[in-house]
Amino acid sequence: MAEALGLHPRPAEMLLTGCAALGLLEKTDGRYRNTPLSEAFLVRGKPYYFGGFVQMADKRLYAGWGKLTEALRTNRPTTWDPAVQSSMFDGEDPTMLALFWEAMHSVSTMTARKLGEAVDLNHFRRLLDIGGGSGAYDIELCKLYGELRATVFDLPHVAAIAAGKITEAGLTDRIETAGGNFFERLPEDHDVHLLSMILHDWDEAKNRALLRRSFEVLPSGGAVVISELLVNDEKTGPAPAALMSLNMLIETEGRNYTPTEYSAWLEEAGFRHIETVWFDAPAANGAVIGRKP
């Protein structure tokens, strides 16, 4: 390994020991090899490859968290400059953007499966994934629900990324893409809307407006599903949600919200029979669901 990576044998041995201690490698008859954990999540090309998220944390988030004190004092993101950029994606290095979307696909794929197991979508036929990114949720949910069809709705250049992932998954007959700005319009003719890891990006006013628009275009009997790392109503945790909220400080204008906050916004928009369903996944710990009378 030292020869392959151009390392001195001393640090190479220390790295192997560290990876074994973390459960990423196992040693048999004097040789190291991947554990099932690293084989499943850290090998390129595997269905649940998670390396994109690890690379994004290294190349983008680590530097932003290093300026957390600055973010706290200025109430501004530190991974991009709002003074010269219109969004976190404006003017971003293409390599960094590719890492971001690969990371989002990694974390979303595993979360989507948990969401689909926790929330019953059997009564719905057409899902609109608002801000659906690479289409990971749609791919996994359509695999779980054989009668479900889906539309990934995101900015045109993002929808193009989703189209590629959908083709790779062999689901072009059931999942389509549509380009647009969800603050300006939402496609009609869908009976369930998904907002996954979207509302934590924005402030309360924008979130309320987006939920009102969702209510307007959904048919009677339709539903909206908000999937997030939910902060508890006491605002004391849990740790993954609280830390993701701080991540929103260095990345966005939003934060991670509570079930009570989401429920109040849903009710204000006109939704009823609001409930929170809890589950355990990398990018979410629950879903707040509202139904249109």
Salt bridges, closest charged atoms under 4 A:
GLU26 OE2 - ARG33 NE 3.13
GLU39 OE2 - LYS46 NZ 3.12
ASP58 OD2 - LYS59 NZ 3.85
ASP81 OD1 - ARG76 NH2 3.48
GLU92 OE1 - ARG60 NH1 2.71
GLU102 OE1 - LYS165 NZ 3.40
GLU140 OE1 - ARG113 NH2 2.87
GLU140 OE2 - LYS143 NZ 3.70
GLU176 OE2 - ARG126 NH2 3.40
ASP201 OD1 - HIS200 NE2 3.35
GLU204 OE1 - ARG208 NH1 3.71
GLU204 OE2 - ARG255 NH2 3.17
GLU228 OE1 - HIS200 ND1 3.12
GLU251 OE1 - ARG60 NE 2.92
GLU253 OE2 - LYS206 NZ 3.39
GLU261 OE2 - LYS235 NZ 3.43
GLU261 OE2 - ARG255 NH2 2.77
GLU268 OE1 - ARG208 NE 3.29
GLU268 OE1 - ARG212 NH1 3.87
GLU275 OE2 - ARG291 NH2 3.10
